[in-house]
Amino acid sequence: MSDFQYKNGELHCEDVALSRIAKELGTPCYIYSHAALVRNFRAFDSAFQSVPHIVAFAMKSNSNIGLLRLMAKEGSGADIVSGGELYRALKAGVPPSKIVFAGVGKNREEIRYALSTDILMFNVESSAELRAIDEVAAEMGRTARVALRINPDIDPKTHPYISTGLKKSKFGISADRALEEFKLASSLKHIEVVGVHKHIGSQLTDITPFVDALKKVLGLVEALKTQGSNIRYINIGGGLGITYSDEAPPQPHQLAAAIAPLVRDLKCMLIMEPGRVIVGNAGLLMTRVLYNKEGEAKRFVIVDAAMNDLIRPSLYGAYHEIKPVHEATGAKKHQVDVVGPVCESGDFLAKDRAMPDVKPGDLLAVMSAGAYGFVMSSNYNSRPRVPEVLIKGGDIFVLRSRETYEDLVRGEAIPEFLQ
Ligand SMILES: *Cc1c(COP(=O)(O)O)cnc(C)c1O
């Protein structure tokens, strides 16, 4: 995370001292580096320059419209999973011709919305969904472009909650059934099958499952061709991992070197859906220490950010490095749990972590929090959601302001008979 460096003993994002952000916007706060976002996007995009391709940023990893606009300006499309994400993508200026729509449960409103805006394609996950899309397209007098999402039954060797390409997973169509589904799709008047799609999971740290899954899908493309298909797009999904602690995931250029030769001669457009690898290490969550607490069996550092702000540690047991914003001087470390104010024992940002001495008021940076951070935050315990800021050089741009107590009750009502 080279755009987050200590200068004169204080952690900076680009040229801005984190304490300045805390002073101006308070804590907790998500902080993203413009330089890191641009560099990560370009590294990915340029790695695949030898093949025609579309990078469709997986916006479920971070869907702030300011950040999406930046992606769109860099040439990115969007991988969406809901009508709400489509709304955000359009609002941010992502061209519909670069939007692909995944997910097992698209409803008819969402399908209608997507067709009306003429997105590039739906990544279809079942025959029931194929029929639903055909019906909605018929009502609208349109033809829907689709890719069949193939479940290649490949173990991505990642956390079970973020594995999506195994037989037991709810995602995709099994390779054995794909030909049948293709026959069905070809018989539907308002469906045009233009691609195949796969996405086997997230935070992958090895190239082999990517390659194995793609080979399986390409085998299928061959078979489909003999059935008269006109497959023009091959979507390899997202999933490339990042370094949270000591993982050594492949770099985008290494992934490209393994993938590009397999697809180069197919005369197809390659689509990729990276999320985490673009934004994960381009953001952090800044929090402030509230109290030190000596429990019977443990020491706790109680901070003002909680599981509702960053749920990855609670949900996946995920590791996030935590750095003091002001560089620690003493060498002494303690084993502590870093916990938040939410009333759940599962509310922690780190467990049994060796941390230098911290005192109330100190700022801490929870690193690698740009992906699946803010987007998964909630108002649990009636905690207003925190701001998001973009740092560019020496400037601070607020991408989202802190919610207020009024925001918390917006849309709620006390029934008339109780008034
Ligand atoms: C989550 C998801 C992605 C992005 O995964 P990352 O690990 O963030 O790159 C891409 N495509 C689909 C279909 C997804 O569900």
Ligand as a Chemical Component Dictionary entry (heavy atoms), coordinates in Angstrom:
data_LIG
# 
_chem_comp.id                   LIG 
_chem_comp.type                 NON-POLYMER 
_chem_comp.pdbx_formal_charge   0 
_chem_comp.three_letter_code    LIG 
# 
loop_
_chem_comp_atom.comp_id 
_chem_comp_atom.atom_id 
_chem_comp_atom.alt_atom_id 
_chem_comp_atom.type_symbol 
_chem_comp_atom.charge 
_chem_comp_atom.model_Cartn_x 
_chem_comp_atom.model_Cartn_y 
_chem_comp_atom.model_Cartn_z 
_chem_comp_atom.pdbx_ordinal 
LIG C1 C1 C 0 -17.880 -10.699 -6.514  1  
LIG C2 C2 C 0 -17.820 -10.903 -7.971  2  
LIG C3 C3 C 0 -16.755 -10.362 -8.700  3  
LIG C4 C4 C 0 -15.591 -9.625  -8.074  4  
LIG O1 O1 O 0 -14.820 -10.410 -7.259  5  
LIG P1 P1 P 0 -13.427 -9.819  -6.702  6  
LIG O2 O2 O 0 -12.899 -10.921 -5.887  7  
LIG O3 O3 O 0 -13.752 -8.616  -5.896  8  
LIG O4 O4 O 0 -12.569 -9.502  -7.872  9  
LIG C5 C5 C 0 -16.771 -10.535 -10.074 10 
LIG N1 N1 N 0 -17.777 -11.179 -10.698 11 
LIG C6 C6 C 0 -18.818 -11.710 -10.028 12 
LIG C7 C7 C 0 -19.902 -12.394 -10.777 13 
LIG C8 C8 C 0 -18.883 -11.587 -8.646  14 
LIG O5 O5 O 0 -19.899 -12.112 -7.984  15 
# 
loop_
_chem_comp_bond.comp_id 
_chem_comp_bond.atom_id_1 
_chem_comp_bond.atom_id_2 
_chem_comp_bond.value_order 
_chem_comp_bond.pdbx_ordinal 
LIG C1 C2 SING 1  
LIG C2 C3 SING 2  
LIG C2 C8 DOUB 3  
LIG C3 C4 SING 4  
LIG C3 C5 DOUB 5  
LIG C4 O1 SING 6  
LIG O1 P1 SING 7  
LIG P1 O2 DOUB 8  
LIG P1 O3 SING 9  
LIG P1 O4 SING 10 
LIG C5 N1 SING 11 
LIG N1 C6 DOUB 12 
LIG C6 C7 SING 13 
LIG C6 C8 SING 14 
LIG C8 O5 SING 15 
# 
